[in-house]
Amino acid sequence: MKCPMENREGEELLLNYVSGALEAQEAAAFDQHMLTCAACREFAHGQKAVWEALDLFEPAPISADFDRRLYQSIDKLSWWDRFVDALSSPMVAHRGLPIAAAAAVLVVAGFIWERPTAPPAAPQAPLSAEVQTLQPDQVQHALDDMEMLREFNHLMRTEPSESKM
Amino acid sequence: MEERVNKDMAGLAAAIDYDAELMLRVKDGDNASFGLLLEKHRSPVIHFLYRMVQNQAVAEELAQEVFLRVFRSRGSYERTAKFTTWLFRIATHLALNSLRDHRHERQQESLDLEIDDQPVRQVSDRRPTVEQSMVYQARLGEVREAIATLPEKQRVAVLMHKFEEMEYSQIAKALNCSESAVKSLLFRAYETLRARLAHMA
């Protein structure tokens, strides 16, 4: 067996040996090689020590309410989070569409929110109110105008017959 | 022959990836499947984060965020990689961000490892003596410090390789680098750890 310490590809073999990931045949070959290779022996010894030392790093116990807290966080997701999540689904849209849709919703919402409200239309005065606002002198003036027009018409009709005479 | 069959079975298992099936069910609105995924991966994720940030409260907080992101991503989930690879990629991302955000605080307390966070050692046959307990605590402190001082990516690679027993390809995907880069990371990391911890043999 060629010494794995002599080539870069041997790194994987060395690591696999110590982690127990080597196939039995390869492991046996490496065991045989170590009988005559001090460098590999030293490596394997040191790596085995590291492997065992790391086993000391036991994890701490997990809080009993971990799941409860997680489900509470899920329940607290806002309507906006759920809306964005739903839009992210490929069934709803292609990539990029969620952003466009969200932007469109924002624009429409902003338009509705900020649209200037039209001033209330002035109530239309009833027709009778206009009549009531006419002054008596205005009526008199209109009647005078009508009388003048009637006289003017009369003159216009009589003038040609007088001229023929 | 037997080894070849085992390898084939492992390949088949990866192809089937029951976790990915569960996640697809979550995508279809089956929240019970999310519960199954949580039950299965809660401990590995929290333990990985604990060894990364070396603080149980922070690890659980980050794990909450990991699973919340998994739930929120259900709509866009696609089976493009192994579920665990995807899960640990999220966990790694959050852990590295947390470490970067709290780098200053960590430097101040780096040598003052939190005794409260250390697990209570379970001894089945007899209680450890005071001396044994002190030796254990001292050795554990050395291990924690040796891991904490590894560069971030080396630390992630070692924890995934040693404790999660992830394949090189999975670690590569989680770290967004090549398999050969992962092997180099691991080799350098173990070299550093051998220099620091070999005396513990």
Interface residues (C-beta under 8 A of the other chain):
Chain A: E11 E12 L15 S19 E23 A24 Q25 F43 H45 G46 Q47 K48 A49 V50 W51 E52 A53 L54 L56 F57 E58 P59 A60 P61 I62 S63 F66 D67 R69 L70 S73 I74 L77 D81 D85 A86 S88 S89 P90 M91 V92
Chain B: E3 K27 L38 R42 S43 I46 H47 Y50 R51 Q56 E60 A63 Q64 F67 L68 F71 R72 S73 R74 G75 S76 E78 D117 Q118 P119 V120 R121 Y136 R139 L140 E142 V143 R144 A146 I147 V158 H161 K162 F163 Y168 K183 S184 L186 F187 Y190 L193 R194 L197 A198 H199 M200 A201
